[in-house]
């Protein structure tokens, strides 16, 4: 699997699954047409560290999402797939694109590199009281401080902290 240092923003989990079969990178899911202010702020933080590629369905909703992200993050690159490459029966979407076509389309924008850094673990979150019983308020504070969204599951919280290369010592510092 090819390792790249891009962040690829997609609409749904099936799109993310397809990207993850061909690339080792950070893949973020918008969850649909409504992209919250908190999510946009998180994407802005990511854009300070990584090149952003926006890969949405070649339809009106996908275009709307891509343009919203591009407006907020001008240096993001919108990836345009041909509709004919993304159709399966009556359904249109990135998830229906072949791996070969997707890789060929993404290739000019991919930046070689590894995103493995010193990563926080679930054990770190437990030690910092950011996981488990009564951790919600503390986790919300950390989310707000680092612009990673709000009301995140522990798994998503951990993923986003690691994507932004937040260290355990940085978290300890803000919790003082």
C-alpha beads as a LAMMPS data file, in Angstrom:
LAMMPS data file: protein, C-alpha beads

176 atoms
175 bonds

1 atom types
1 bond types

-500.0 500.0 xlo xhi
-500.0 500.0 ylo yhi
-500.0 500.0 zlo zhi

Masses

1 110.0

Atoms # bond

1 1 1 0.000 0.000 0.000
2 1 1 1.315 3.410 -0.958
3 1 1 2.101 5.798 1.911
4 1 1 1.233 9.433 1.323
5 1 1 1.124 12.463 3.587
6 1 1 -2.124 13.853 2.183
7 1 1 -5.412 14.134 4.003
8 1 1 -8.251 12.973 1.794
9 1 1 -11.719 14.242 2.696
10 1 1 -14.600 12.089 1.459
11 1 1 -18.368 12.088 1.972
12 1 1 -19.062 8.683 3.438
13 1 1 -17.559 5.610 5.095
14 1 1 -17.723 3.500 1.915
15 1 1 -15.702 6.176 0.109
16 1 1 -13.175 6.111 2.958
17 1 1 -12.997 2.322 2.815
18 1 1 -12.147 2.447 -0.897
19 1 1 -9.400 5.044 -0.379
20 1 1 -7.991 2.987 2.500
21 1 1 -7.605 -0.036 0.209
22 1 1 -5.145 1.817 -2.032
23 1 1 -3.473 4.430 0.176
24 1 1 -2.071 4.695 3.668
25 1 1 -3.068 8.228 4.645
26 1 1 -5.464 10.192 6.805
27 1 1 -9.001 9.890 5.458
28 1 1 -11.716 12.098 6.931
29 1 1 -15.444 11.592 6.381
30 1 1 -17.773 14.602 6.172
31 1 1 -20.826 12.477 6.860
32 1 1 -22.894 14.083 4.132
33 1 1 -23.938 17.452 2.786
34 1 1 -23.918 19.294 6.111
35 1 1 -20.365 19.999 7.254
36 1 1 -20.363 21.667 10.668
37 1 1 -18.283 24.700 11.624
38 1 1 -16.371 22.508 14.099
39 1 1 -15.515 20.023 11.355
40 1 1 -14.371 22.813 9.032
41 1 1 -12.167 24.185 11.823
42 1 1 -10.656 20.729 12.285
43 1 1 -9.954 20.515 8.534
44 1 1 -8.263 23.928 8.747
45 1 1 -5.991 22.607 11.491
46 1 1 -5.173 19.569 9.343
47 1 1 -4.357 21.846 6.398
48 1 1 -1.571 23.422 8.453
49 1 1 0.175 20.034 8.544
50 1 1 -0.862 18.199 5.384
51 1 1 -1.973 18.810 1.797
52 1 1 -5.771 18.449 1.643
53 1 1 -7.551 16.624 -1.186
54 1 1 -11.348 16.852 -1.360
55 1 1 -12.817 13.777 -3.036
56 1 1 -16.601 13.980 -3.188
57 1 1 -19.243 12.346 -5.344
58 1 1 -19.562 13.863 -8.843
59 1 1 -23.060 15.174 -8.147
60 1 1 -24.635 18.399 -6.919
61 1 1 -24.339 17.523 -3.223
62 1 1 -20.701 16.496 -3.626
63 1 1 -19.887 19.684 -5.485
64 1 1 -21.565 21.743 -2.756
65 1 1 -19.474 20.044 -0.058
66 1 1 -16.248 20.456 -2.039
67 1 1 -16.883 24.141 -2.705
68 1 1 -17.710 24.799 0.949
69 1 1 -14.428 23.225 2.034
70 1 1 -12.465 25.018 -0.709
71 1 1 -13.964 28.354 0.343
72 1 1 -12.722 27.802 3.900
73 1 1 -9.418 26.174 2.903
74 1 1 -8.303 27.801 -0.361
75 1 1 -5.198 25.637 -0.697
76 1 1 -7.292 22.434 -0.636
77 1 1 -7.442 20.605 -3.953
78 1 1 -10.781 19.418 -5.302
79 1 1 -10.485 16.075 -7.072
80 1 1 -12.908 15.751 -9.959
81 1 1 -13.970 12.253 -10.936
82 1 1 -15.898 11.581 -14.131
83 1 1 -19.498 10.572 -13.505
84 1 1 -19.149 7.650 -15.901
85 1 1 -16.417 6.187 -13.666
86 1 1 -18.582 6.389 -10.532
87 1 1 -21.842 4.713 -11.543
88 1 1 -23.084 1.320 -10.426
89 1 1 -26.611 0.504 -11.528
90 1 1 -28.548 3.670 -10.649
91 1 1 -26.189 4.818 -7.901
92 1 1 -23.531 7.507 -8.322
93 1 1 -20.617 7.841 -5.940
94 1 1 -16.889 7.677 -5.267
95 1 1 -17.353 4.231 -3.719
96 1 1 -18.266 2.828 -7.157
97 1 1 -15.059 4.026 -8.802
98 1 1 -12.465 1.351 -9.592
99 1 1 -9.266 1.370 -7.548
100 1 1 -7.248 1.849 -10.716
101 1 1 -9.258 4.881 -11.869
102 1 1 -9.206 6.419 -8.408
103 1 1 -5.451 6.032 -8.060
104 1 1 -4.871 7.393 -11.571
105 1 1 -7.024 10.456 -10.748
106 1 1 -5.387 11.069 -7.355
107 1 1 -1.823 10.356 -8.462
108 1 1 -0.823 13.858 -9.652
109 1 1 -1.785 15.318 -6.254
110 1 1 -0.316 12.717 -3.911
111 1 1 2.682 13.632 -1.766
112 1 1 4.890 10.708 -0.827
113 1 1 5.493 10.389 2.872
114 1 1 4.535 8.605 6.021
115 1 1 2.008 9.873 8.515
116 1 1 3.241 7.669 11.345
117 1 1 4.261 9.839 14.241
118 1 1 4.447 9.265 17.972
119 1 1 0.863 8.334 18.492
120 1 1 -1.370 8.629 21.493
121 1 1 -3.023 5.399 22.580
122 1 1 -6.285 4.532 24.267
123 1 1 -4.234 3.861 27.407
124 1 1 -2.969 7.457 27.286
125 1 1 -6.557 8.706 27.123
126 1 1 -7.532 6.569 30.105
127 1 1 -4.519 7.807 32.098
128 1 1 -5.497 11.406 31.287
129 1 1 -9.148 10.766 32.253
130 1 1 -10.198 11.442 28.652
131 1 1 -11.865 8.072 28.260
132 1 1 -14.271 6.248 30.473
133 1 1 -16.730 7.361 33.079
134 1 1 -17.134 11.132 33.550
135 1 1 -14.669 11.997 30.771
136 1 1 -17.060 13.918 28.502
137 1 1 -16.509 17.427 29.917
138 1 1 -12.751 17.067 29.939
139 1 1 -12.776 15.640 26.410
140 1 1 -14.973 18.535 25.214
141 1 1 -12.439 20.984 26.661
142 1 1 -9.579 19.290 24.802
143 1 1 -11.663 19.204 21.598
144 1 1 -12.350 22.920 21.830
145 1 1 -8.746 23.792 22.668
146 1 1 -7.323 21.909 19.678
147 1 1 -10.190 22.614 17.219
148 1 1 -10.949 18.963 16.569
149 1 1 -14.730 19.081 16.685
150 1 1 -17.141 18.305 19.468
151 1 1 -19.212 15.436 20.823
152 1 1 -16.736 12.944 19.401
153 1 1 -16.604 9.274 20.234
154 1 1 -13.432 8.263 22.042
155 1 1 -12.211 6.485 18.904
156 1 1 -12.725 9.564 16.695
157 1 1 -11.245 11.791 19.414
158 1 1 -8.078 9.671 19.470
159 1 1 -7.876 9.561 15.663
160 1 1 -8.120 13.346 15.393
161 1 1 -5.571 14.009 18.137
162 1 1 -3.139 11.730 16.323
163 1 1 -3.890 13.284 12.934
164 1 1 -2.929 16.681 14.363
165 1 1 0.172 15.185 16.000
166 1 1 -0.994 16.271 19.453
167 1 1 1.277 14.806 22.112
168 1 1 0.496 13.564 25.584
169 1 1 2.598 16.378 27.047
170 1 1 0.585 18.989 25.109
171 1 1 -2.618 17.584 26.576
172 1 1 -1.154 17.491 30.087
173 1 1 -0.137 21.145 29.671
174 1 1 -3.631 22.365 28.744
175 1 1 -5.248 20.312 31.510
176 1 1 -3.182 21.992 34.251

Bonds

1 1 1 2
2 1 2 3
3 1 3 4
4 1 4 5
5 1 5 6
6 1 6 7
7 1 7 8
8 1 8 9
9 1 9 10
10 1 10 11
11 1 11 12
12 1 12 13
13 1 13 14
14 1 14 15
15 1 15 16
16 1 16 17
17 1 17 18
18 1 18 19
19 1 19 20
20 1 20 21
21 1 21 22
22 1 22 23
23 1 23 24
24 1 24 25
25 1 25 26
26 1 26 27
27 1 27 28
28 1 28 29
29 1 29 30
30 1 30 31
31 1 31 32
32 1 32 33
33 1 33 34
34 1 34 35
35 1 35 36
36 1 36 37
37 1 37 38
38 1 38 39
39 1 39 40
40 1 40 41
41 1 41 42
42 1 42 43
43 1 43 44
44 1 44 45
45 1 45 46
46 1 46 47
47 1 47 48
48 1 48 49
49 1 49 50
50 1 50 51
51 1 51 52
52 1 52 53
53 1 53 54
54 1 54 55
55 1 55 56
56 1 56 57
57 1 57 58
58 1 58 59
59 1 59 60
60 1 60 61
61 1 61 62
62 1 62 63
63 1 63 64
64 1 64 65
65 1 65 66
66 1 66 67
67 1 67 68
68 1 68 69
69 1 69 70
70 1 70 71
71 1 71 72
72 1 72 73
73 1 73 74
74 1 74 75
75 1 75 76
76 1 76 77
77 1 77 78
78 1 78 79
79 1 79 80
80 1 80 81
81 1 81 82
82 1 82 83
83 1 83 84
84 1 84 85
85 1 85 86
86 1 86 87
87 1 87 88
88 1 88 89
89 1 89 90
90 1 90 91
91 1 91 92
92 1 92 93
93 1 93 94
94 1 94 95
95 1 95 96
96 1 96 97
97 1 97 98
98 1 98 99
99 1 99 100
100 1 100 101
101 1 101 102
102 1 102 103
103 1 103 104
104 1 104 105
105 1 105 106
106 1 106 107
107 1 107 108
108 1 108 109
109 1 109 110
110 1 110 111
111 1 111 112
112 1 112 113
113 1 113 114
114 1 114 115
115 1 115 116
116 1 116 117
117 1 117 118
118 1 118 119
119 1 119 120
120 1 120 121
121 1 121 122
122 1 122 123
123 1 123 124
124 1 124 125
125 1 125 126
126 1 126 127
127 1 127 128
128 1 128 129
129 1 129 130
130 1 130 131
131 1 131 132
132 1 132 133
133 1 133 134
134 1 134 135
135 1 135 136
136 1 136 137
137 1 137 138
138 1 138 139
139 1 139 140
140 1 140 141
141 1 141 142
142 1 142 143
143 1 143 144
144 1 144 145
145 1 145 146
146 1 146 147
147 1 147 148
148 1 148 149
149 1 149 150
150 1 150 151
151 1 151 152
152 1 152 153
153 1 153 154
154 1 154 155
155 1 155 156
156 1 156 157
157 1 157 158
158 1 158 159
159 1 159 160
160 1 160 161
161 1 161 162
162 1 162 163
163 1 163 164
164 1 164 165
165 1 165 166
166 1 166 167
167 1 167 168
168 1 168 169
169 1 169 170
170 1 170 171
171 1 171 172
172 1 172 173
173 1 173 174
174 1 174 175
175 1 175 176
